[in-house]
Amino acid sequence: MSNTQTGERRIVWQSVTTVLSAAILIAAEVFGAAFAGGWALANLLELGDYGVMGLQGIFIVIGLFVMISFVRNAQKVEPFTTRD
C-alpha cells in the first residue's frame, strides 16, 4: 500500500507574495552592500578600476548565494503549495 496523498496541489498566493516581498527588500540590501563594499574595499586596497569591478562581482555572486538560501529557507516556513 502506498502512503502518498491524493489531491491536487494548490498555490498559496499569500505565502508567495510574502516571500517575494521579503526577497525584494533583502535583495536590495544585499546587492547594495555588495556594490558599495566592493567599491570601498578596492579603493582601500588601491586595486584600481578592474579591482573594483572584480570585488563587486565576487560580492554579488556571494549575494546570489545568500538570496537563494533565503528563499529556500523562507519556502520551508511559508510553503508555496498545499494539497487539498
N, CA, C and O atoms as CSV, one atom per row, in Angstrom:
chain,resi,resn,atom,element,x,y,z
A,1,MET,N,N,0.829,-1.172,0.000
A,1,MET,CA,C,0.000,0.000,0.000
A,1,MET,C,C,0.877,1.239,0.000
A,1,MET,O,O,1.958,1.261,0.587
A,2,SER,N,N,0.401,2.235,-0.650
A,2,SER,CA,C,1.146,3.477,-0.774
A,2,SER,C,C,0.629,4.507,0.225
A,2,SER,O,O,-0.575,4.610,0.460
A,3,ASN,N,N,1.546,5.259,0.803
A,3,ASN,CA,C,1.172,6.306,1.746
A,3,ASN,C,C,1.093,7.679,1.086
A,3,ASN,O,O,1.016,8.692,1.781
A,4,THR,N,N,1.109,7.724,-0.222
A,4,THR,CA,C,1.060,9.014,-0.898
A,4,THR,C,C,-0.328,9.615,-0.779
A,4,THR,O,O,-1.339,8.914,-0.816
A,5,GLN,N,N,-0.349,10.926,-0.635
A,5,GLN,CA,C,-1.622,11.627,-0.544
A,5,GLN,C,C,-2.123,11.915,-1.948
A,5,GLN,O,O,-1.356,12.273,-2.843
A,6,THR,N,N,-3.422,11.752,-2.118
A,6,THR,CA,C,-4.004,12.102,-3.395
A,6,THR,C,C,-4.682,13.443,-3.245
A,6,THR,O,O,-5.198,13.773,-2.177
A,7,GLY,N,N,-4.682,14.194,-4.284
A,7,GLY,CA,C,-5.292,15.516,-4.245
A,7,GLY,C,C,-4.470,16.469,-5.086
A,7,GLY,O,O,-3.296,16.239,-5.373
A,8,GLU,N,N,-5.112,17.517,-5.459
A,8,GLU,CA,C,-4.435,18.498,-6.297
A,8,GLU,C,C,-3.623,19.451,-5.441
A,8,GLU,O,O,-3.978,19.751,-4.301
A,9,ARG,N,N,-2.536,19.914,-6.011
A,9,ARG,CA,C,-1.714,20.910,-5.334
A,9,ARG,C,C,-2.276,22.286,-5.680
A,9,ARG,O,O,-2.664,22.549,-6.819
A,10,ARG,N,N,-2.311,23.149,-4.683
A,10,ARG,CA,C,-2.857,24.487,-4.861
A,10,ARG,C,C,-1.805,25.500,-4.428
A,10,ARG,O,O,-1.139,25.310,-3.410
A,11,ILE,N,N,-1.654,26.561,-5.186
A,11,ILE,CA,C,-0.695,27.609,-4.857
A,11,ILE,C,C,-1.274,28.476,-3.745
A,11,ILE,O,O,-2.424,28.908,-3.812
A,12,VAL,N,N,-0.463,28.723,-2.727
A,12,VAL,CA,C,-0.857,29.599,-1.622
A,12,VAL,C,C,-0.276,30.970,-1.933
A,12,VAL,O,O,0.880,31.257,-1.619
A,13,TRP,N,N,-1.099,31.817,-2.558
A,13,TRP,CA,C,-0.614,33.105,-3.043
A,13,TRP,C,C,-0.155,34.031,-1.930
A,13,TRP,O,O,0.748,34.842,-2.139
A,14,GLN,N,N,-0.749,33.930,-0.767
A,14,GLN,CA,C,-0.329,34.779,0.347
A,14,GLN,C,C,1.118,34.464,0.742
A,14,GLN,O,O,1.895,35.376,1.023
A,15,SER,N,N,1.473,33.203,0.765
A,15,SER,CA,C,2.847,32.816,1.084
A,15,SER,C,C,3.810,33.259,-0.013
A,15,SER,O,O,4.909,33.733,0.273
A,16,VAL,N,N,3.396,33.105,-1.261
A,16,VAL,CA,C,4.247,33.501,-2.384
A,16,VAL,C,C,4.532,34.994,-2.335
A,16,VAL,O,O,5.680,35.410,-2.490
A,17,THR,N,N,3.500,35.803,-2.123
A,17,THR,CA,C,3.714,37.254,-2.102
A,17,THR,C,C,4.501,37.691,-0.873
A,17,THR,O,O,5.276,38.644,-0.946
A,18,THR,N,N,4.316,37.013,0.246
A,18,THR,CA,C,5.089,37.343,1.451
A,18,THR,C,C,6.569,37.098,1.223
A,18,THR,O,O,7.395,37.965,1.510
A,19,VAL,N,N,6.910,35.924,0.710
A,19,VAL,CA,C,8.314,35.581,0.469
A,19,VAL,C,C,8.896,36.462,-0.628
A,19,VAL,O,O,10.040,36.903,-0.516
A,20,LEU,N,N,8.134,36.727,-1.682
A,20,LEU,CA,C,8.620,37.569,-2.766
A,20,LEU,C,C,8.891,38.991,-2.280
A,20,LEU,O,O,9.904,39.589,-2.644
A,21,SER,N,N,8.001,39.528,-1.469
A,21,SER,CA,C,8.188,40.881,-0.943
A,21,SER,C,C,9.422,40.961,-0.055
A,21,SER,O,O,10.211,41.900,-0.163
A,22,ALA,N,N,9.586,39.981,0.816
A,22,ALA,CA,C,10.763,39.959,1.685
A,22,ALA,C,C,12.040,39.784,0.868
A,22,ALA,O,O,13.063,40.395,1.176
A,23,ALA,N,N,11.984,38.953,-0.168
A,23,ALA,CA,C,13.158,38.725,-1.015
A,23,ALA,C,C,13.567,40.000,-1.747
A,23,ALA,O,O,14.760,40.271,-1.888
A,24,ILE,N,N,12.609,40.777,-2.208
A,24,ILE,CA,C,12.926,42.038,-2.890
A,24,ILE,C,C,13.604,43.000,-1.927
A,24,ILE,O,O,14.598,43.634,-2.280
A,25,LEU,N,N,13.080,43.114,-0.724
A,25,LEU,CA,C,13.668,44.004,0.277
A,25,LEU,C,C,15.083,43.563,0.642
A,25,LEU,O,O,16.000,44.383,0.676
A,26,ILE,N,N,15.259,42.295,0.910
A,26,ILE,CA,C,16.571,41.789,1.312
A,26,ILE,C,C,17.558,41.848,0.145
A,26,ILE,O,O,18.739,42.125,0.353
A,27,ALA,N,N,17.091,41.591,-1.076
A,27,ALA,CA,C,17.971,41.649,-2.246
A,27,ALA,C,C,18.504,43.066,-2.451
A,27,ALA,O,O,19.674,43.246,-2.789
A,28,ALA,N,N,17.660,44.062,-2.249
A,28,ALA,CA,C,18.116,45.446,-2.388
A,28,ALA,C,C,19.234,45.739,-1.394
A,28,ALA,O,O,20.210,46.407,-1.734
A,29,GLU,N,N,19.095,45.247,-0.181
A,29,GLU,CA,C,20.123,45.464,0.827
A,29,GLU,C,C,21.390,44.670,0.527
A,29,GLU,O,O,22.496,45.198,0.643
A,30,VAL,N,N,21.234,43.410,0.142
A,30,VAL,CA,C,22.389,42.545,-0.107
A,30,VAL,C,C,23.195,43.045,-1.301
A,30,VAL,O,O,24.419,43.150,-1.221
A,31,PHE,N,N,22.521,43.354,-2.407
A,31,PHE,CA,C,23.254,43.771,-3.593
A,31,PHE,C,C,23.778,45.198,-3.469
A,31,PHE,O,O,24.813,45.527,-4.048
A,32,GLY,N,N,23.081,46.044,-2.724
A,32,GLY,CA,C,23.607,47.382,-2.440
A,32,GLY,C,C,24.873,47.294,-1.608
A,32,GLY,O,O,25.842,48.007,-1.867
A,33,ALA,N,N,24.868,46.424,-0.613
A,33,ALA,CA,C,26.054,46.228,0.226
A,33,ALA,C,C,27.198,45.617,-0.584
A,33,ALA,O,O,28.358,45.977,-0.385
A,34,ALA,N,N,26.881,44.703,-1.485
A,34,ALA,CA,C,27.915,44.089,-2.331
A,34,ALA,C,C,28.560,45.131,-3.235
A,34,ALA,O,O,29.781,45.158,-3.392
A,35,PHE,N,N,27.741,45.977,-3.820
A,35,PHE,CA,C,28.257,47.013,-4.713
A,35,PHE,C,C,29.119,48.009,-3.940
A,35,PHE,O,O,30.239,48.313,-4.349
A,36,ALA,N,N,28.597,48.515,-2.826
A,36,ALA,CA,C,29.331,49.504,-2.034
A,36,ALA,C,C,30.560,48.891,-1.370
A,36,ALA,O,O,31.616,49.521,-1.306
A,37,GLY,N,N,30.421,47.668,-0.878
A,37,GLY,CA,C,31.550,47.014,-0.229
A,37,GLY,C,C,32.697,46.730,-1.187
A,37,GLY,O,O,33.864,46.899,-0.834
A,38,GLY,N,N,32.364,46.300,-2.395
A,38,GLY,CA,C,33.397,46.061,-3.403
A,38,GLY,C,C,34.128,47.328,-3.760
A,38,GLY,O,O,35.352,47.336,-3.886
A,39,TRP,N,N,33.378,48.403,-3.924
A,39,TRP,CA,C,33.982,49.700,-4.242
A,39,TRP,C,C,34.878,50.175,-3.101
A,39,TRP,O,O,36.010,50.596,-3.339
A,40,ALA,N,N,34.382,50.112,-1.861
A,40,ALA,CA,C,35.133,50.612,-0.715
A,40,ALA,C,C,36.406,49.798,-0.478
A,40,ALA,O,O,37.478,50.360,-0.256
A,41,LEU,N,N,36.280,48.484,-0.527
A,41,LEU,CA,C,37.441,47.634,-0.267
A,41,LEU,C,C,38.500,47.779,-1.356
A,41,LEU,O,O,39.694,47.818,-1.060
A,42,ALA,N,N,38.071,47.857,-2.602
A,42,ALA,CA,C,39.022,48.014,-3.703
A,42,ALA,C,C,39.739,49.355,-3.619
A,42,ALA,O,O,40.936,49.437,-3.894
A,43,ASN,N,N,39.023,50.396,-3.244
A,43,ASN,CA,C,39.683,51.696,-3.094
A,43,ASN,C,C,40.601,51.723,-1.886
A,43,ASN,O,O,41.657,52.353,-1.930
A,44,LEU,N,N,40.222,51.059,-0.818
A,44,LEU,CA,C,41.076,50.989,0.368
A,44,LEU,C,C,42.386,50.275,0.050
A,44,LEU,O,O,43.451,50.676,0.520
A,45,LEU,N,N,42.298,49.221,-0.746
A,45,LEU,CA,C,43.489,48.450,-1.109
A,45,LEU,C,C,44.168,48.979,-2.379
A,45,LEU,O,O,45.162,48.414,-2.834
A,46,GLU,N,N,43.627,50.065,-2.947
A,46,GLU,CA,C,44.164,50.699,-4.161
A,46,GLU,C,C,44.316,49.701,-5.306
A,46,GLU,O,O,45.389,49.570,-5.896
A,47,LEU,N,N,43.226,49.002,-5.609
A,47,LEU,CA,C,43.250,47.980,-6.652
A,47,LEU,C,C,42.913,48.521,-8.040
A,47,LEU,O,O,43.102,47.811,-9.027
A,48,GLY,N,N,42.429,49.732,-8.145
A,48,GLY,CA,C,42.105,50.319,-9.436
A,48,GLY,C,C,40.713,49.917,-9.902
A,48,GLY,O,O,39.957,49.259,-9.187
A,49,ASP,N,N,40.399,50.337,-11.129
A,49,ASP,CA,C,39.060,50.107,-11.676
A,49,ASP,C,C,38.725,48.632,-11.844
A,49,ASP,O,O,37.606,48.206,-11.558
A,50,TYR,N,N,39.696,47.856,-12.309
A,50,TYR,CA,C,39.436,46.429,-12.502
A,50,TYR,C,C,39.265,45.713,-11.155
A,50,TYR,O,O,38.487,44.766,-11.045
A,51,GLY,N,N,39.983,46.164,-10.157
A,51,GLY,CA,C,39.827,45.607,-8.823
A,51,GLY,C,C,38.450,45.890,-8.259
A,51,GLY,O,O,37.852,45.038,-7.602
A,52,VAL,N,N,37.941,47.108,-8.519
A,52,VAL,CA,C,36.590,47.460,-8.071
A,52,VAL,C,C,35.575,46.521,-8.707
A,52,VAL,O,O,34.734,45.943,-8.019
A,53,MET,N,N,35.659,46.373,-10.025
A,53,MET,CA,C,34.704,45.506,-10.723
A,53,MET,C,C,34.842,44.046,-10.289
A,53,MET,O,O,33.843,43.339,-10.157
A,54,GLY,N,N,36.073,43.600,-10.069
A,54,GLY,CA,C,36.292,42.225,-9.651
A,54,GLY,C,C,35.707,41.942,-8.276
A,54,GLY,O,O,35.020,40.938,-8.084
A,55,LEU,N,N,35.979,42.831,-7.310
A,55,LEU,CA,C,35.438,42.628,-5.970
A,55,LEU,C,C,33.918,42.753,-5.950
A,55,LEU,O,O,33.241,42.008,-5.243
A,56,GLN,N,N,33.386,43.692,-6.724
A,56,GLN,CA,C,31.928,43.806,-6.798
A,56,GLN,C,C,31.323,42.540,-7.377
A,56,GLN,O,O,30.286,42.080,-6.898
A,57,GLY,N,N,31.943,41.973,-8.388
A,57,GLY,CA,C,31.458,40.724,-8.976
A,57,GLY,C,C,31.492,39.577,-7.979
A,57,GLY,O,O,30.544,38.796,-7.888
A,58,ILE,N,N,32.587,39.477,-7.233
A,58,ILE,CA,C,32.694,38.418,-6.222
A,58,ILE,C,C,31.617,38.587,-5.164
A,58,ILE,O,O,30.957,37.620,-4.785
A,59,PHE,N,N,31.437,39.819,-4.686
A,59,PHE,CA,C,30.440,40.063,-3.646
A,59,PHE,C,C,29.017,39.853,-4.164
A,59,PHE,O,O,28.150,39.417,-3.406
A,60,ILE,N,N,28.762,40.150,-5.417
A,60,ILE,CA,C,27.429,39.920,-5.986
A,60,ILE,C,C,27.149,38.423,-6.107
A,60,ILE,O,O,26.025,37.987,-5.859
A,61,VAL,N,N,28.147,37.637,-6.482
A,61,VAL,CA,C,27.967,36.181,-6.539
A,61,VAL,C,C,27.667,35.635,-5.137
A,61,VAL,O,O,26.801,34.775,-4.974
A,62,ILE,N,N,28.382,36.137,-4.135
A,62,ILE,CA,C,28.096,35.734,-2.756
A,62,ILE,C,C,26.668,36.148,-2.389
A,62,ILE,O,O,25.951,35.400,-1.724
A,63,GLY,N,N,26.257,37.350,-2.828
A,63,GLY,CA,C,24.893,37.815,-2.578
A,63,GLY,C,C,23.847,36.913,-3.221
A,63,GLY,O,O,22.778,36.700,-2.649
A,64,LEU,N,N,24.143,36.383,-4.400
A,64,LEU,CA,C,23.216,35.455,-5.047
A,64,LEU,C,C,23.027,34.198,-4.208
A,64,LEU,O,O,21.910,33.700,-4.067
A,65,PHE,N,N,24.129,33.683,-3.648
A,65,PHE,CA,C,24.012,32.507,-2.781
A,65,PHE,C,C,23.202,32.829,-1.532
A,65,PHE,O,O,22.421,32.000,-1.065
A,66,VAL,N,N,23.384,34.023,-0.993
A,66,VAL,CA,C,22.610,34.441,0.178
A,66,VAL,C,C,21.125,34.488,-0.169
A,66,VAL,O,O,20.295,34.019,0.609
A,67,MET,N,N,20.779,35.050,-1.332
A,67,MET,CA,C,19.369,35.161,-1.727
A,67,MET,C,C,18.754,33.788,-2.001
A,67,MET,O,O,17.612,33.536,-1.618
A,68,ILE,N,N,19.488,32.914,-2.651
A,68,ILE,CA,C,18.972,31.559,-2.910
A,68,ILE,C,C,18.720,30.842,-1.587
A,68,ILE,O,O,17.696,30.181,-1.414
A,69,SER,N,N,19.657,30.979,-0.662
A,69,SER,CA,C,19.492,30.368,0.654
A,69,SER,C,C,18.288,30.948,1.389
A,69,SER,O,O,17.534,30.213,2.026
A,70,PHE,N,N,18.107,32.262,1.302
A,70,PHE,CA,C,16.974,32.901,1.969
A,70,PHE,C,C,15.650,32.379,1.418
A,70,PHE,O,O,14.759,32.016,2.186
A,71,VAL,N,N,15.517,32.339,0.108
A,71,VAL,CA,C,14.251,31.904,-0.492
A,71,VAL,C,C,13.968,30.435,-0.165
A,71,VAL,O,O,12.821,30.076,0.103
A,72,ARG,N,N,14.987,29.592,-0.183
A,72,ARG,CA,C,14.783,28.182,0.167
A,72,ARG,C,C,14.316,28.022,1.613
A,72,ARG,O,O,13.398,27.254,1.899
A,73,ASN,N,N,14.956,28.751,2.510
A,73,ASN,CA,C,14.561,28.655,3.919
A,73,ASN,C,C,13.198,29.278,4.158
A,73,ASN,O,O,12.416,28.762,4.957
A,74,ALA,N,N,12.898,30.377,3.481
A,74,ALA,CA,C,11.587,31.011,3.631
A,74,ALA,C,C,10.484,30.111,3.097
A,74,ALA,O,O,9.371,30.108,3.622
A,75,GLN,N,N,10.788,29.352,2.061
A,75,GLN,CA,C,9.792,28.450,1.493
A,75,GLN,C,C,9.467,27.304,2.451
A,75,GLN,O,O,8.363,26.762,2.411
A,76,LYS,N,N,10.402,26.937,3.298
A,76,LYS,CA,C,10.125,25.907,4.305
A,76,LYS,C,C,9.155,26.432,5.361
A,76,LYS,O,O,8.305,25.693,5.858
A,77,VAL,N,N,9.290,27.715,5.698
A,77,VAL,CA,C,8.423,28.317,6.710
A,77,VAL,C,C,7.070,28.679,6.115
A,77,VAL,O,O,6.031,28.470,6.741
A,78,GLU,N,N,7.088,29.222,4.900
A,78,GLU,CA,C,5.860,29.625,4.193
A,78,GLU,C,C,5.757,28.805,2.896
A,78,GLU,O,O,6.176,29.288,1.844
A,79,PRO,N,N,5.221,27.601,2.942
A,79,PRO,CA,C,5.145,26.755,1.738
A,79,PRO,C,C,4.339,27.429,0.617
A,79,PRO,O,O,3.316,28.070,0.861
A,80,PHE,N,N,4.830,27.263,-0.608
A,80,PHE,CA,C,4.178,27.883,-1.763
A,80,PHE,C,C,2.968,27.091,-2.238
A,80,PHE,O,O,2.077,27.640,-2.885
A,81,THR,N,N,2.935,25.799,-1.918
A,81,THR,CA,C,1.808,24.973,-2.367
A,81,THR,C,C,1.256,24.174,-1.199
A,81,THR,O,O,1.934,23.956,-0.195
A,82,THR,N,N,0.022,23.748,-1.350
A,82,THR,CA,C,-0.624,22.898,-0.358
A,82,THR,C,C,-1.489,21.894,-1.099
A,82,THR,O,O,-1.904,22.124,-2.234
A,83,ARG,N,N,-1.749,20.791,-0.444
A,83,ARG,CA,C,-2.650,19.787,-1.029
A,83,ARG,C,C,-4.052,19.989,-0.476
A,83,ARG,O,O,-4.241,20.293,0.702
A,84,ASP,N,N,-5.004,19.818,-1.334
A,84,ASP,CA,C,-6.412,19.953,-0.904
A,84,ASP,C,C,-6.907,18.686,-0.259
A,84,ASP,O,O,-8.062,18.617,0.161
